[in-house]
Amino acid sequence: MSLYRDTGVVLRVQKLGEADRIITLLTRRHGKVRAVAKGVRRTTSRFGARLEPFGHVDAQFYTGRTLDVVTQVQTLDAFGAGLVADYSHYTAACAVLETADRLTLDEGEPVLRLYLLVVGALRALADRERDPSLVLDAFLLRAMAFAGWAPALAECARCGLPGPHRSFSVPAGGSVCPGCRPAGSAKPTHETLRLLDALLHGDWETAEAAGQPARREGSGLVAAHLQWHMERQLRSLPLVERRAVATGGRRPVDHVATGDRTPSADMV
Ligand SMILES: [Zn+2]
């Protein structure tokens, strides 16, 4: 029996048999790990509650023939407690987990950078000090950079001509100069491109100075770019509630429920 220990974030849980669960974790050193947690659905389980989505845990596993098995779990951060109380923070966190899950197709491949991005995004969302929409977009831009397809923002995606440029084309890879601009390119404002650049580079002072129209436009471009590059569409993204900061309310600006499932449908 081979044992190993790692820290990880619980991305997803699925039922297995009468009392067990398969837990999918994004770990610091072993990449994505799918492991069986035995007996966790019994009320007497020692670690069932620690292995819920959003949980950041230190766990011990032993290597099984098909799936590894969780043998010990300690909670490092219970991010779920700070997330479930607010719908916009919760849906943004669901989108973080689902994006991380989809960006890591190969189990066992080390993805330290992505792991750190996920923990940072969940911590920021659970603290509830920043606009959840900005936190999500910052995470998505950096996750796309990790995957190798962040949108070009400062130069032309096709010829590299330094910008900023007025046009943005998702199929072309981001900002495009007048010479390279495909028909049907979007025309984001300079403020929107400045916002996206600030989010990509962690410049929160610039990002939080951006107005609501730029935040909305930026979120739309990030979502379009992400969806273009994902093999499958990110199911929870359309559910993300964009907070209307300008009115101080919580009016969902682009709250469009698609399909018949909630972001957590396969997490319970
Ligand atoms: Zn160009």
Boltz pocket constraint, residues with backbone or C-beta under 6 A from the ligand:
constraints:
  - pocket:
      binder: B
      contacts: [[A, 156], [A, 157], [A, 158], [A, 159], [A, 160], [A, 161], [A, 176], [A, 177], [A, 178], [A, 179], [A, 180], [A, 181]]
      max_distance: 6.0
